[in-house]
Amino acid sequence: MNVIENLKQIQENIQDACSKSGRNPEDINIVAVTKYVGVNKAEEALEAGLTHLGENRDSGLLSKWEALGEEPQWHFIGTLQSKKVKNIIDKVSYIHSLDRLSLAREIHKRADRPVSCFVQVNVSGEESKHGLDPQKVEGFIRSLENYSSIKVAGLMTMAPHTNDGDFLRECFRTLKGLQETIHSLGLPHAPCTELSMGMSNDYTIAIEEGATFIRIGSALVGND
Ligand SMILES: *Cc1c(COP(=O)(O)O)cnc(C)c1O
């Protein structure tokens, strides 16, 4: 797996998806998901010009952070146990998995600066997936108003594992609609301008439907 070659291919695909949907490739941020790989691959991603790295465990984030420092923008992308928040909070720029008040309370308690968070939504209704029911998202976001360390940057979803492009598109479109609704509320703590959606298998569809952060692991750095 050559990260530079992979990235070139991904950038071409981003370009195509943007042309199809009238979007600007500059609006798409690639989060290199390095949870499957070691520090060397993460370093290759940085050398290839990427600036966003994503990890789903506190241990993985910490070991890479110790090796690579605070220059990259670190994203926490997985289920986050409240008791782990203190380990990562001063190292991450974004948390993609805010899905409950107890977690919000802990982030607020531990952070000494505002943290950009994505509220995770379970669009497809799969039981195995974390995230809020779409109907609960607005109420949840309103209830974050008093946690001044939390800035709701946008919404995040993990689409189901399927090759059914129409179904995936429907999921992403639903999240986009919800993001626009929240954005239009004009809540000071929830600008909600961003959409974290799209992984190795489905990022082109996600981009066509409005993704601004795509989270790519296997197609970019491999999965060893
Ligand atoms: C692992 C993971 C990814 C990346 O998955 P790939 O299919 O390898 O691109 C993206 N988002 C989350 C939340 C993940 O856990």
The ligand as a Gaussian input file, in Angstrom:
#p B3LYP/6-31G(d) Opt

LIG

0 1
 C      -12.673000       2.764000      10.941000
 C      -13.528000       3.945000      10.759000
 C      -13.498000       4.681000       9.557000
 C      -12.653000       4.303000       8.356000
 O      -13.061000       3.103000       7.803000
 P      -12.588000       2.599000       6.346000
 O      -13.739000       1.841000       5.838000
 O      -11.383000       1.789000       6.559000
 O      -12.311000       3.796000       5.522000
 C      -14.303000       5.802000       9.474000
 N      -15.083000       6.210000      10.495000
 C      -15.138000       5.533000      11.658000
 C      -16.027000       6.025000      12.751000
 C      -14.370000       4.389000      11.824000
 O      -14.433000       3.718000      12.991000

